Amino acid sequence: MNFAAFAVLVVFGLVGLAAVGVQGDRRGGLLWLQAVIPLALAISIVFGFFLWLATDGWQLLIGQL
């Protein structure tokens, strides 16, 4: 998985979170959104890293070692 595909996943995740946050803001859920965005970014980065390792990343890592 290349960086562009990973960036697309992150952007789609943030757009989805923004949509959920707008709905939550109507009920006063803005603080919840501010807490969820860093968590979702961290999860998406970790998930993207493992997805990268599952495809061809492990070969690149072994090549660097």
C-alpha positions in Angstrom: 0.0 0.0 0.0 1.5 3.3 -1.0 1.3 6.6 0.8 -1.4 8.0 -1.5 -3.8 5.2 -0.7 -3.1 5.6 3.0 -3.7 9.3 2.8 -7.1 8.6 1.1 -8.1 6.3 4.0 -7.2 9.0 6.5 -9.1 11.7 4.7 -12.2 9.5 4.3 -12.0 8.7 8.0 -11.8 12.4 8.9 -14.7 13.3 6.7 -16.8 10.6 8.3 -15.8 11.8 11.8 -16.7 15.4 10.8 -20.1 14.2 9.7 -20.7 12.4 13.0 -19.3 15.5 14.8 -21.8 17.8 13.1 -24.6 15.6 14.2 -23.2 15.4 17.7 -22.7 19.2 17.9 -26.5 19.7 17.6 -26.7 17.9 20.9 -23.7 19.6 22.4 -21.2 16.8 21.4 -18.4 19.1 20.3 -16.1 18.1 23.1 -16.7 14.5 22.2 -15.6 15.2 18.7 -12.4 16.9 19.8 -11.6 13.8 21.9 -12.4 11.4 19.1 -10.4 13.0 16.2 -6.9 12.3 17.7 -7.9 8.8 18.7 -9.3 8.1 15.2 -6.1 9.5 13.6 -4.0 7.3 15.8 -6.1 4.2 15.0 -6.0 5.0 11.3 -2.2 5.5 11.3 -1.7 2.2 13.2 -4.2 0.3 11.0 -2.6 1.8 7.8 0.9 0.8 9.1 -0.2 -2.8 9.6 -2.0 -2.8 6.3 1.2 -1.6 4.7 3.1 -4.4 6.4 0.6 -6.9 5.2 1.1 -5.9 1.6 4.7 -5.1 0.7 6.0 -3.1 3.7 7.7 -6.1 5.4 9.8 -6.6 2.3 10.9 -3.0 2.3 11.7 -3.1 6.1 13.7 -6.3 5.6 15.6 -4.6 2.7 16.4 -1.6 5.0 17.7 -3.9 7.7 
